[in-house]
Amino acid sequence: MTSTARSTQLTAAGAARVGGPGTLAGRTVSRVGYGAMQLRRLDREAAIALLRRAVELGIDHVDTAQFYGNGFVNEVIAAALRPEDDVLVVSKVGAEPAEGGPIPLRLAQRPEQLRAGVEDNLSSLGLEQIPLVNLRRADHGPGLRPEGDQIVDLDDQLAVMADLRDEGKIGAIGLSSVSLDGLRRALRVGIACVQNAYSLVSRDDEDMLRLCLAEGIAWVPYFPLGGAYAGLPKVTEEPAVATAAQALGVAPAQIGLAWLLQHAPNTLLIPGTADLGHLRANTEAGAITLDEATLAALDAVPTRSGDIEVA
Ligand SMILES: NC(=O)c1ccc[n+]([C@@H]2O[C@H](COP(=O)([O-])OP(=O)(O)OC[C@H]3O[C@@H](n4cnc5c(N)ncnc54)[C@H](OP(=O)(O)O)[C@@H]3O)[C@@H](O)[C@H]2O)c1
């Protein structure tokens, strides 16, 4: 099945779209996707099995990076996904593996590093074109900040990303960990999505989400549950989430994901998990409808910021 023949109701694998249909880089995808970073915690066989299960459950958008497990995650994606699954694989550049550290990556922001990052992804994913690549900045949100030669002007980076798109190596450009000002500057090159840290309990980027909505840009929050790192506020620990979950008879994580889907129509989810039960729960969150009173209670949760604890 070609991407142009994608159904709004069913994935190419014949599963019902989880969370309904959304649009990413000009393609229809299920609004519940999968963030593959947690796969690095599994062995190869288990990681492949989890990806196959994701496809069966109706996921056809997978987020990855060469620096997840130093190429391991991309390699299992290449082994697990078949062309006929027509899964939209989205990667990112702007960092490289640094295994062994508390955050297993270091920045690689210079234009030649971005180009090399795309080449590495093409090779490990076994693709001729990566449909969408996020330029992973470090202006904003938790984690690393650039120093020295890693402080690179956004326009210089956008120029190489646009060249890579012209050359057909990438299909579309996204931005990650970008500031509001950076996003405004980048609009002229055509931005398919923004991937910033954002969840029900950490909503500093509400203005950016609204700009994306106005510009027809997909909002693909990372850490949609608060991530696996210590130091970041967790959706599942929020009392209002627990109350809503109990009232609806669902899991707290599902409330956090359902809230994201209902909060803005341009939101696409990429929750990460290494657990088959959680994978299923996350897809089932796409079918939960929160009533007005529950939404109001969740909207009233104060936003909190945090940072990754590096002990
Ligand atoms: N652009 C960027 O710079 C950037 C940065 C970080 C991440 N990302 C992407 O965003 C994706 C999502 O971020 P993330 O994986 O770090 O964080 P996340 O999705 O917010 O949370 C993942 C954590 O939540 C747990 N979890 C998942 N589903 C659950 C459920 N139903 N019930 C209870 N716990 C659950 C996972 O543990 P279990 O494994 O036990 O389920 C894991 O500890 C990543 O996988 C990656 O693709 C992008």
PDBQT file of the ligand as one rigid body, heavy atoms in Angstrom, charges set to zero:
ROOT
HETATM    1  N1  LIG A 401      13.163  15.169  20.639  1.00  0.00    +0.000 N 
HETATM    2  C1  LIG A 401      13.822  14.813  21.711  1.00  0.00    +0.000 C 
HETATM    3  O1  LIG A 401      14.805  15.427  22.089  1.00  0.00    +0.000 OA
HETATM    4  C2  LIG A 401      13.351  13.640  22.510  1.00  0.00    +0.000 A 
HETATM    5  C3  LIG A 401      13.818  13.491  23.825  1.00  0.00    +0.000 A 
HETATM    6  C4  LIG A 401      13.363  12.406  24.565  1.00  0.00    +0.000 A 
HETATM    7  C5  LIG A 401      12.473  11.517  24.014  1.00  0.00    +0.000 A 
HETATM    8  N2  LIG A 401      12.047  11.672  22.723  1.00  0.00    +0.000 N 
HETATM    9  C6  LIG A 401      11.065  10.723  22.134  1.00  0.00    +0.000 C 
HETATM   10  O2  LIG A 401       9.886  10.794  22.885  1.00  0.00    +0.000 OA
HETATM   11  C7  LIG A 401       9.487   9.483  23.263  1.00  0.00    +0.000 C 
HETATM   12  C8  LIG A 401       8.718   9.524  24.568  1.00  0.00    +0.000 C 
HETATM   13  O3  LIG A 401       9.573   9.946  25.615  1.00  0.00    +0.000 OA
HETATM   14  P1  LIG A 401      10.058   8.970  26.778  1.00  0.00    +0.000 P 
HETATM   15  O4  LIG A 401       9.932   7.567  26.339  1.00  0.00    +0.000 OA
HETATM   16  O5  LIG A 401      11.347   9.457  27.240  1.00  0.00    +0.000 OA
HETATM   17  O6  LIG A 401       9.048   9.342  27.938  1.00  0.00    +0.000 OA
HETATM   18  P2  LIG A 401       7.493   9.092  28.237  1.00  0.00    +0.000 P 
HETATM   19  O7  LIG A 401       6.810   8.504  27.069  1.00  0.00    +0.000 OA
HETATM   20  O8  LIG A 401       6.948  10.339  28.829  1.00  0.00    +0.000 OA
HETATM   21  O9  LIG A 401       7.578   8.063  29.431  1.00  0.00    +0.000 OA
HETATM   22  C9  LIG A 401       8.210   6.842  29.328  1.00  0.00    +0.000 C 
HETATM   23  C10 LIG A 401       8.169   6.237  30.726  1.00  0.00    +0.000 C 
HETATM   24  O10 LIG A 401       6.793   6.017  31.093  1.00  0.00    +0.000 OA
HETATM   25  C11 LIG A 401       6.598   4.628  31.345  1.00  0.00    +0.000 C 
HETATM   26  N3  LIG A 401       5.298   4.264  30.775  1.00  0.00    +0.000 N 
HETATM   27  C12 LIG A 401       4.954   4.251  29.454  1.00  0.00    +0.000 A 
HETATM   28  N4  LIG A 401       3.676   3.874  29.318  1.00  0.00    +0.000 NA
HETATM   29  C13 LIG A 401       3.197   3.658  30.566  1.00  0.00    +0.000 A 
HETATM   30  C14 LIG A 401       1.932   3.236  31.068  1.00  0.00    +0.000 A 
HETATM   31  N5  LIG A 401       0.900   2.970  30.263  1.00  0.00    +0.000 N 
HETATM   32  N6  LIG A 401       1.798   3.123  32.407  1.00  0.00    +0.000 NA
HETATM   33  C15 LIG A 401       2.823   3.393  33.245  1.00  0.00    +0.000 A 
HETATM   34  N7  LIG A 401       4.044   3.796  32.823  1.00  0.00    +0.000 NA
HETATM   35  C16 LIG A 401       4.222   3.914  31.488  1.00  0.00    +0.000 A 
HETATM   36  C17 LIG A 401       7.748   3.907  30.697  1.00  0.00    +0.000 C 
HETATM   37  O11 LIG A 401       8.082   2.754  31.431  1.00  0.00    +0.000 OA
HETATM   38  P3  LIG A 401       7.827   1.268  30.824  1.00  0.00    +0.000 P 
HETATM   39  O12 LIG A 401       8.874   1.061  29.781  1.00  0.00    +0.000 OA
HETATM   40  O13 LIG A 401       7.965   0.383  31.997  1.00  0.00    +0.000 OA
HETATM   41  O14 LIG A 401       6.454   1.285  30.247  1.00  0.00    +0.000 OA
HETATM   42  C18 LIG A 401       8.875   4.933  30.799  1.00  0.00    +0.000 C 
HETATM   43  O15 LIG A 401       9.478   4.860  32.096  1.00  0.00    +0.000 OA
HETATM   44  C19 LIG A 401      10.801   8.707  23.336  1.00  0.00    +0.000 C 
HETATM   45  O16 LIG A 401      10.587   7.317  23.359  1.00  0.00    +0.000 OA
HETATM   46  C20 LIG A 401      11.520   9.265  22.156  1.00  0.00    +0.000 C 
HETATM   47  O17 LIG A 401      11.094   8.600  20.967  1.00  0.00    +0.000 OA
HETATM   48  C21 LIG A 401      12.458  12.729  21.982  1.00  0.00    +0.000 A 
ENDROOT
TORSDOF 0
